Amino acid sequence: MSIEDIAYLVENEAPKKRGLSNQLSLFLSKAQLMKKIIISLIVALVTTTVFAQIQTIPIITSPPTPTPMSIVSPDTGVVFRLFSTQNTWTFIELNTRNGQLWQVQYSTGNKQMTIPLSMVTRVAKEDERNGRFFLYPTQNIHNFILLDQLDGRVWQVQWSTEDEKRLVIPIE
C-alpha cells in the first residue's frame, strides 16, 4: 500500500467507520436503555402482583346463623365441666370421665335446680379418664353432641324444662 492509499483511507474511509461506530454506539446505548426500562417494568408488575390483595364481596342470601359458643375451662385434667346453652339460665354439667350429664338451672329467685339428664356411665370404671368426654353445641338451642374422645362414639343430648323431652341417645 502506498502513502496515497493510506491517506485516502484516513480521509474517506475512517470517518465512515467512525460514523458507523458512533451509530453503533448510539444504537447499543438505546438498546441498553430499553433493556433497563423493560426490566424495571417487569419488576414493578411482579411487585404489584405479589402485593396485590384480592377483594371479594360476599353475596349474602340469608342472615348468618350464629355459631353456638361454649366457654370451656382450658384445663384438660378436670372431672367436671359446665357447658353454657343458648338459654341464659341453663348449663349442662358433664362428668368428663364417664359421660354422666346434669341440667343445671340458676335464677335470681328460688328456682335453682340440678336435674339428671343421664346417670348412665358410658365406659367401664377401669376405662374412665379425665377429659375423655366432651360436649359440643349445635345450632339447636336444646341439643348438644356428646363425644367420647378416645373411641369416637357420639350421642345426641337434649335438655328441656319438660321431663319427657330430655334425652341422651346414641348416634350410630
Secondary structure, DSSP 8 states (H G I E B T S, - for coil): --HHHHHHIIIIIHHHHHHHHHHHHHHHHHHHHHHHHHHHHHHHHHHHHHH---------SS-----------S-TT-SEEEEE-SSTTEEEEEETTT--EEEEE--SSS--EEEEEE---SS-GGG--TT-EEEEE-SSTTEEEEEETTT--EEEEE--SSGGG-EEEEE-
